[in-house]
C-alpha cells in the first residue's frame, strides 16, 4: 500500500499480512492491519492536503473474503472515489471513466482476481486505455474525485490518495 499527496509518494510502501486493513486519520499507527495517515510526515505538505486529510476521520476498511474478492467499507463521513479493475469491468462502456464514487457508509467489492485478469485481456485487445492503468492495483482518493465530470483530470491532481497493490495467487 502506498500513500500519495498529489504526485509525491509519502513514506515507504506498507505491506500487510492480515486479511483486513483499516486506513484512518486519527488513532494508533502501530496496530497490525492499520495505516494511520495522520501519523505520516511530509515537509512539503500543502494546506489543501492537510485540511482534506483531517476530513476522513475513520477512513475506510478493506478485507479479503472467502470468495477471493476484496470489499471496502467507507467509514468516513465523506465520499471517496475508487478506481479498481472490478469496478472498471462494470463500467466498460466508458473506459475513460474507470472510477466510482463511494458515499459515506457504503460497501463495495473493489477487487476480484478473476475479473482483473479478464479486464486486462479486454483492455489490451481493444486498446481502450488513454492513461496508465494497472489491473492489480486499486486507487482510492479520499474526499476528492477525478476524471470526467471533475476538475481534476487524474488522481495525481487529488490532494492525497492511497494505492493498494494485489499480487496474483501462487498456483503451485
Residue, then its C-alpha position, 0 to 999 in steps of 0.5 A: x500500500x502506498x500513500x500519495x499527496x498529489x504526485x509525491x509518494x509519502x513514506x515507504x510502501x506498507x505491506x500487510x499480512x492480515x486479511x483486513x486493513x483499516x486506513x484512518x486519520x486519527x488513532x494508533x499507527x502501530x496496530x497490525x492491519x492499520x495505516x494511520x495517515x495522520x501519523x505520516x510526515x511530509x515537509x512539503x505538505x500543502x494546506x489543501x492536503x492537510x485540511x482534506x486529510x483531517x476530513x476522513x476521520x475513520x477512513x475506510x476498511x478493506x478485507x479479503x473474503x472467502x470468495x477471493x474478492x476484496x470489499x471496502x467499507x467507507x467509514x468516513x463521513x465523506x465520499x471517496x472515489x475508487x478506481x479498481x479493475x472490478x469496478x472498471x469491468x462494470x463500467x466498460x462502456x466508458x473506459x475513460x471513466x474507470x472510477x466510482x464514487x463511494x458515499x459515506x457508509x457504503x460497501x463495495x467489492x473493489x477487487x476480484x482476481x478473476x475479473x482483473x485478469x479478464x479486464x486486462x485481456x479486454x483492455x489490451x485487445x481493444x486498446x481502450x486505455x488513454x492513461x496508465x492503468x494497472x489491473x492489480x492495483x486499486x486507487x482510492x482518493x479520499x474526499x476528492x474525485x477525478x476524471x470526467x465530470x471533475x476538475x481534476x483530470x487524474x488522481x495525481x491532481x487529488x490532494x492525497x490518495x492511497x494505492x493498494x497493490x494485489x499480487x496474483x495467487x501462487x498456483x503451485 
